[in-house]
Amino acid sequence: MSIDPDHPADADNDRLRPRGSSQGGLRQYNERVILQAIRLHGALPSAELARLTHLTAQAVSLITKSLLDDGLLLKGAPQRGKVGQPSVPLALNPDGAYSIGVKVGRRNLDVLLVDFEGRVRERSSRDYDFPDPALVLAEIVLRVQGLTRRLGDAGRERLQGIGIAAPLSMGGWQSLLGFPQTLVDAWDRTDLRTEVERQTGLEVTLLKDTAAACVAELVAGRGRSVKSFLYVFVDTFIGGGLVIDSHLRAGLHGNAGAIGSLPLGLAAADSSEPPPQLLSVASLLTLEARYRQAGLEVSAAGNERALEAPWLPHTSAWLREAGTAIALATNSAACLLDLDGVIIDGNLARPLLAALLREVDAALSRYSWEGVVRPELMPGTIGSDARAIGGGLLPLYANFAPDRDLFLKVVET
């Protein structure tokens, strides 16, 4: 995608232009600027790279030659224009670098090998009733070792590290999950990042699971065109992330965007019971409970059977309640943050996601938007792998992106 700086339609895309500097001492930064420009816009010839990055043609020529020599870029087929010499587009080399993304969930574990383009090259999964930390750690180490063996010596040299996406409170909401107290205590004693780093010898970054999913959408999905958005991810529990001015915001305790904890009503003065939280209504755990009560197979909650008989009546009831609850969260967030959009994704089939968005949209229409702008409602583009892919993107951006503050700063504070 090319951008004309003189065209008004391109004004919204200014933030996508990583700008370099032709001054000395900034060679590595400029290399990252060029890599980021190609990542954002696809294969580009040198002249277009110079225009987008505001680097001189000579600087672009020298830097791209170095990146080609390092195996980070590939030359495409020459493209002949109307005049002059044919231009040669430069693209990211998928094998230029790798990272490993790990999603630690309350029901399963996913381990992905992600290439330099952010694409999944290999994947493996492990289901469990409850995430025992000893089992989770052993499985991560085993699967990482298998991936590194298959990469071989050359591939291992290009492996940038591991990004882990996991709930901040693995033992939280114990009563809803039926989580054994022994595992809650075991997780309280477990430093997963440190242990994985020690046993694999690779640098490890840890991020809240829904924030990692938000990273994937920010970097590889709608975040390229939506500047500020609330991200909603529907899984065993519903959760989210918050992007303001194209940067992931974590907050003081890493909980920004944690919409699952939003109350669905006022706390009554004459009651000791707090109002229910969003996650108690709009999570897949709630849909599974409906199926279980009806004597139906609960695994249909995340796939297309959810919209078929005999699951459909129970799914429809859940969709109405979940849509209403998510709309309340959306209205509250829009009033507080003045968002461009709300992006909803999850570990569920695309038809079920589309049905959920319709319910949320209908519920949003029942609110008064006087004095505030209703944000655009959009489906996510990544899907169930968003958390693991987001984890896998962390090491790649740490080592090759010019703007670490895009989301890595929130991990380090």
N, C-alpha and C positions, 0 to 999 in steps of 0.2 A: 504494500500500500504506500503510495507516495502522497506527500502533503505539500500543497502550495501555500507558502506563508502569506501570500497576497490575497488569498481567497477567503472570504469571511467564513465559509463553512468549515474551515480548518481551525478556527479559533479555539474550539473545544478540545482539539487534539494537541495543543501546545504542550500540555503536561506530559505527553508521550514522547517528546523529543529530548533524549539525553544529550545535553550540550557539552562538548569537549573544550579543551583549551590548547592553543598552539604554543603556549609558553613551555620552557624547558622544565624538567623535573616532574612532569605529570604524565609520563609515558604510560605507566600502568593504568592510571585512571582513564586516559584516552582509549586504551585498549578495551576497557570495560564499557566505555561509552559506545564504541562501535559495535561490540557484541550485543549490547542491549538494544541498539537501534535495529539490528538485524533480527533479534528475537521478537521485537514488537511489530516489525513491518514486513518480515519475510526477506527473501533474497533480494539484495540491492547491489547495483553497480557502484563503483567508487565515486562517480560524480554525484549520485544521489546521497551517498553516505556523507560526503563533504557538505552538501546542502542541509541535510537534516541535523548534523552534529555541529555545524559551524566551525569545522576544522578546515585547514587548508588542504588543497588537493595533494600537495607533497606529503603532508603529515598522514593523510589517509593512506596514501600509497605505501609509505614506510611501515605503518602500523599493520595494515592488512597483510603485507608480505610476511611480517613476523608471525601473525596469527595463522597464516597458511602454513608456515614452516613448523609451527607448534602443533599443527593438526587440529586446530579449533575451528577453522573455516575450510570450506570447499568451494572450488570454482564451478560455476554452472556453464551451460552451453552459451557461446557468444550470441548476442542478439543484435542483429543489424538494423540500424535505423535508416532514416531517409538520407542523412548525410554523415560523413565522418566514419571513423573506425567503429567496428562493432563493439558494444559494451559487454562486459563479462559480469554477470551477477554473482555475488558472493553470499554463501549460505552457511549456517551453522553446520558443523560436522557432527552428526548424531553420536559418533563414537569419540568425540573430542573430550568428553568428561562424563562421569557417571555419579549417581548418588543412590542411596538406599532410603526409601521411605517406609516407616513402620507406623501402622495404626493399632493401638492397643485399645480395644473396646471392652465393654462389659459382657459381650457375648462371644466375640471372636477376635482373632489377631490376623492382620494382613501385613505382608512384607513384599515391597515392590522394588525392582531395579528400574531406575529412571535414567534416561539418557540425556544428552546435552540439550536436546530440543524439548525436554520435559515429558517425553513419551514413555509409557510403561513398556519395558522390554521383557521382564519376567515378573511373575507374581506367585505367591504361595499363601495359603490361609490355614488357620487352625481354629475350629469351633470349640467352645467349652461352656459348661453350665455357669461357672463362675471363674473369674480371672485370678487364679492362684499366682502370686508374684513369682514364686520359684519356677513354676511351669512357664509363665510368660517369659521370664528372663532366659531360661534354657532354650525355649523355642526360638526366640529372637537370635540368640548367639548361633544356634545350629543353622538357621536359615541364612544368616549373614555369611557364615563360613562357607556354606554351599554356593552362594552367589559369587563370593570372591574366588573360589576355586574355578568356577566356570568362566570367570573373566580372564583367567590366565595372568601371567606376569605383566604383560603390556596393559591389560585392562585395569589391573589392580593399581598400577601407577596413576591412572586417571580417575580413581575413585576418590571423591571429595569428602565423604563422610556419611553420617546417618542422621536423619531427622525423624524424631519420634513424636507422634501425635497421640495424646492420651488425656483422659479427663483429669482435671486438677484434683478432684476429690473422688478417687476410685471407689471408696467405701461409702460415699454419700447416698442419701435416700435409701438407707439399709432396709427399712420396713417395706418400701414399695418393691424392692428387688428380691427380698428374702435372702439378703447377703449374709453369710455366716460371720459372726463376730470375730472368729479367729482370723479370717481373711482381712477384715477391716484392720485389725491390729497388725497383721503382717505387712499390709501396704503402708501403714504409718511408719514402719521401720525400714522400708525399702526406698533407696535412692536409685531409681531405675536408670537415669541418665549416667550416673557415675559407674554403675555396675556394667552396663552395656559397653561403655567406653573402655573400662578396664579389661573386660573379657574379649573384646574384639580388636582392641588397639586402634580403633578409628575414632575420630572426633565426633561427638554426639551433641545434637541440639534438641531440646525438648520444648514443645509448645502445646497449649491446650488443644484438644482434638477439634473442636468446632472452629477455633481460631485458625488452625492449620487448614481446615476445609475452606475457610474464608480466604486464606492466602492463595489457594489454588484458583479460586474464582477471581480474585484480584489480579493475579498474574496471567492466567491462561484463559480466563473467561470474560464475563461482562465487565469486570473491573477495568478493562482497557478503555471503556467508553462511559462508564458511570463513575462519577467522581466521589460521591458520598452515599453510602448505602448501609442499611442493616441487612446482615446476612443471617438467614434462618436455615438450620439443618435439622431435618426430622429423622430421628433414629430411635433406638430403644428409649432414650430421652431426647426431647427437643432441646436444642441449644443454638448458639449463634455467635456472631462476630460483628465488629463495628469498624467500618472504613470511613474516615473523614479526610477529605482532600487527598484522596488516593493513597492514604497511609493507614495501615492497620493500627487501631488504638486498643491497647490492652488494659489500661487503667492501673491504679496503684497495686491491686492484688491480682491482676491478670484476668479479671472477670467482666471487663467491658463487653457488652453484647450478650451477656448471659441471660437471655430472655426466658429460659426455662424457669427461672426463679421469680418471674413477675407475678404478683398477685392478681387474681381474677375478680376482685371485689374489694369492698371496704372492710377494714377490721372493725367488727361490731364492739361497742363499748360494753355491752352486757353479755359478751361471750368470751370464753378463754380460748376458743378455737380460732386459729388464724384462717383467713380465706385461702382457698385452694390455689396452688401455683399453676402456671401455664403447663408445665411438664406433666401434671397429673391428668390433663385433658387431651393435650395435643401430641402426645408421644405414641410411638408404635407399641409401647408396652401396654397402653390403654386399649388399643385396637386388638392386640393379642388377648387381653383379658375378656373382651367381648366374645371373641371366637371361642375361647376356652369355656366360658359360661354356657355357650350354645352347643358345646360338644363338637366343635369344628377344629380342624388342624390349624394350629396357630402360625405355621410357617407361611401361610398365604398372605400374611400382613404386608410383606415387602414385595410381592410379585403381582402379576396380572390377574391371578385367581381372585384377588380381593374384590374385583369388579364383576365377578361371575357368581351365579348361584352355587351353593347356598350361602356364600359369604356376603353377597352384595347388600342385603338389608342391614346387616350389622356394620358394614363399611360405610354405608350411606349415613347412618346415625352418627358414627364417629366423625365423618367428614363435616357434617353440619356443626357439631360441637367444636371440633378442632379449628375449622374455618372461622367461627365466631370468636374463639379465643385468640387466634393469631391476629385477627383484625383488630382486636382491642390492643394488643401489644404494638401493632403497626401504628395505630392512631396515637398512642402514647409516645412512641419513639418519634413520630413525625412532628408532634407538637414541641417536643423537647429539643430535637436536633435539626429540624428543617432539612430532611433528607431528599436526595434526588430519586432514590428508589429503594425498594425492598426486594431482595433476591431470595427465593425459597428453593431449596434443594433437599436431598435426603437419600437415605438408603431404602428407596422404594421405586417401583416400576414407574416409567414415564407416564403411562395413562393415569395411574393413581396420583402422581404429582400434579398432572393437569387438572384432575378433578378437585384436588385440594385447592389449587389456585383459583378455580372458579368459585368455590365456596368462600374463600377469603375475599375475593373481589366483590361478591354479592354482599357480604357482611360489611365491607368498607363503605358501600353505598348507603348503608343505614345510619352512618354517622354524619354529623354536621361538620363540614370542613371550613366553616366561616372563620376567617382570621388565620388560617393555616393552609398550606398547599398539600394536596393529597399526593403522596409519592407514587411513582410508577411501580406496578407489581410485575415481577419478572421471574421466570423459572431459571434455576441454575443450569449451568452447561456441563458440569463435570460429573455429577452423579455420585454413586456409592463410594468410588475410590477417592473422593475429594480430600479426605483427611490424610490418607497415606501419600497421595501425590503432593499435597501441601507440605507434608513432612519432607518428602524427597526434594522439593524445591529449595528448602532452607539452605543446605550446604552449597548448592549451585549458585544461589544468589550471594551467599557469603563470600564466595571466591571469585565471582565473575560479574556481579552487577555493580554499577557505579554508586548506587544509592542504598547502602546497607540499612538506612533508617526506614526504608519502605516497610519492613516488618521485623527485622532482626534486632533492632534496638530494644523492642519490648521484651525480648527474650533475655537480654543481658541485665536489665535493671531489676 
